[in-house]
Amino acid sequence: MQLLLKQRQRQIGAKNGAFPSHGAAPVRGHPGAGLESRLFTTATDRAKATSLADARVLIVGFSADQLSGLRRSIQRVGVRGIGSTPSVQKLDMFSEMKSAFSHIVVNFDAFEDTESGVDALFTFRMQASEFVIILCSAYASGDDFGTERAAICDATLRLPVSEHRVRAGLMAGTENHADRCNGYRKAALS
């Protein structure tokens, strides 16, 4: 079945001029190339454009032993500006530091319980919606880059995290945050 599908794609691509004459792979991004090819090109271009070099990350609620590994991973993905505080109780005071940080990585497990953590993050999000919030927890079932928790965060990472997953979380959180902000702007304009 896969072979038939690939043959059919080649036929369509050759007909539309999306393939070189020798029948090789489609030219990515070519107007005659398939939708999948154009979407891949768009996603690749977006990932290249979304650089973490300009990000300024505040790490909140991690112990000293957790902090060193997380800080090292964040530095390795290209973030230059990193700050930290061990206490989640000080989270609300950072709402006034909008120019100092762009991303906040929060250890959700540092809150007393789930309810107080959700309340604190919800309140913080209402006061300072400009921040990209990445929630981290050892109790999360896995990494979640969806928007189900948009009221409190832009992405969720399961602890412990690797360098690759930190990068994916920061990138996904940045994109989700931008989409959320653009959605709010569109709703306000209509």
C-alpha positions in Angstrom: 0.0 0.0 0.0 2.8 2.4 0.9 4.5 1.7 -2.4 1.4 2.5 -4.3 1.0 5.7 -2.4 4.5 6.8 -3.1 4.1 6.0 -6.8 0.9 8.0 -7.0 2.6 10.9 -5.2 5.5 10.8 -7.8 3.0 10.8 -10.6 1.1 13.8 -9.2 4.4 15.6 -8.4 5.8 15.0 -11.8 2.7 16.2 -13.5 2.7 19.5 -11.4 6.4 20.0 -11.9 7.3 19.5 -8.2 9.9 16.8 -9.0 13.1 17.1 -11.1 12.9 15.2 -14.3 14.7 12.1 -13.0 11.9 11.4 -10.5 13.8 12.3 -7.3 12.1 13.7 -4.2 10.0 16.8 -4.4 11.6 20.2 -4.1 10.5 21.4 -0.7 8.6 24.6 -0.7 8.1 24.6 -4.4 4.6 25.9 -5.2 3.8 22.8 -7.1 5.0 20.5 -4.3 2.4 18.8 -2.1 0.8 20.4 1.0 2.9 18.2 3.2 6.1 19.5 1.7 5.0 23.2 2.0 4.0 22.6 5.6 7.3 21.0 6.4 9.2 23.9 4.9 7.0 26.4 6.9 7.7 24.5 10.1 11.4 24.3 9.4 11.6 28.0 8.6 9.7 28.8 11.7 12.0 26.7 13.9 15.0 28.4 12.4 13.5 31.8 13.0 12.6 31.0 16.6 15.9 31.5 18.3 16.4 31.1 22.0 19.4 33.4 22.0 17.2 36.4 22.9 15.3 34.5 25.6 15.9 35.5 29.2 14.8 32.7 31.5 14.0 32.8 35.2 14.1 29.4 36.9 11.8 29.2 40.0 11.4 26.7 42.8 14.2 24.3 42.1 16.6 22.9 44.7 20.4 23.5 44.2 21.0 20.0 42.8 18.2 20.3 40.3 19.1 23.8 39.4 22.6 23.1 38.2 21.6 20.5 35.7 18.6 22.6 34.4 20.7 25.7 34.2 23.4 23.9 32.2 20.7 22.4 29.8 19.2 25.9 29.2 22.6 27.4 28.5 23.4 24.6 26.0 20.3 25.3 24.0 21.5 28.9 23.4 19.8 30.9 26.2 22.2 33.6 27.4 20.3 35.3 30.2 19.4 33.0 33.1 18.3 33.9 36.6 16.9 31.8 39.4 15.2 31.8 42.8 14.6 28.7 45.0 11.2 29.9 46.3 7.9 29.7 44.4 6.4 32.1 47.0 8.3 34.9 45.3 6.7 34.2 41.9 4.2 37.1 42.2 6.9 39.7 42.7 8.3 38.8 39.2 5.2 40.0 37.5 6.7 43.5 37.6 10.0 42.4 36.0 8.6 42.2 32.4 11.7 43.6 30.9 14.1 41.4 32.8 12.8 38.0 31.7 10.8 36.5 28.8 10.4 32.9 30.0 9.7 31.5 33.5 10.5 27.8 34.2 8.5 26.8 37.3 8.9 23.7 39.4 5.3 22.8 40.1 6.3 20.3 42.7 7.6 23.1 44.9 4.1 24.3 45.7 2.4 23.0 48.8 -0.2 21.2 46.8 -1.8 21.1 43.3 -4.5 23.6 44.2 -2.2 26.2 45.5 0.1 25.8 42.5 -2.7 26.2 40.0 -4.0 29.2 41.9 -0.6 30.9 42.1 0.1 30.3 38.4 -3.4 31.4 37.3 -3.0 34.6 39.3 0.5 35.2 38.0 -0.7 34.6 34.4 -3.5 37.2 34.9 -1.0 39.7 36.3 1.8 39.1 33.8 0.5 37.5 30.6 3.7 38.6 28.7 5.8 35.8 30.1 6.2 32.4 28.5 5.6 29.9 31.4 7.1 26.4 31.3 5.7 24.2 34.1 7.9 21.3 35.3 6.8 18.4 37.4 8.0 14.9 38.3 4.4 13.9 38.5 3.4 14.9 34.9 2.6 11.9 32.8 4.9 13.2 30.1 5.9 16.4 28.2 2.8 18.3 27.0 3.2 21.0 24.4 -0.6 21.4 23.9 -2.8 24.2 25.0 -4.9 22.4 27.6 -3.2 24.2 30.5 -3.0 27.6 28.7 -4.6 29.3 31.8 -1.5 28.5 33.8 1.4 27.6 31.4 2.5 27.4 27.8 4.2 24.0 28.0 4.8 21.2 30.5 7.9 19.2 31.0 8.2 16.0 33.0 11.2 16.1 35.4 14.0 15.3 35.1 14.6 17.0 31.8 17.2 16.5 29.1 18.8 19.2 27.0 16.8 18.2 24.0 13.5 18.3 25.9 14.3 21.7 27.5 14.8 23.1 24.0 11.6 21.5 22.7 9.7 22.8 25.7 11.0 26.4 25.4 10.4 26.4 21.7 6.8 25.0 22.0 6.1 27.3 24.9 7.2 30.3 22.9 5.0 29.3 19.9 2.0 28.5 22.1 2.4 31.8 23.9 2.6 33.7 20.6 -0.5 31.9 19.3 -2.4 32.6 22.5 -1.5 36.3 22.3 -2.4 36.5 18.6 -5.7 34.8 19.4 -6.5 37.4 22.1 -5.6 40.2 19.7 -7.9 38.8 17.0 -10.7 38.4 19.5 -10.3 41.9 20.8 -10.4 43.3 17.3 -13.5 41.5 16.2 
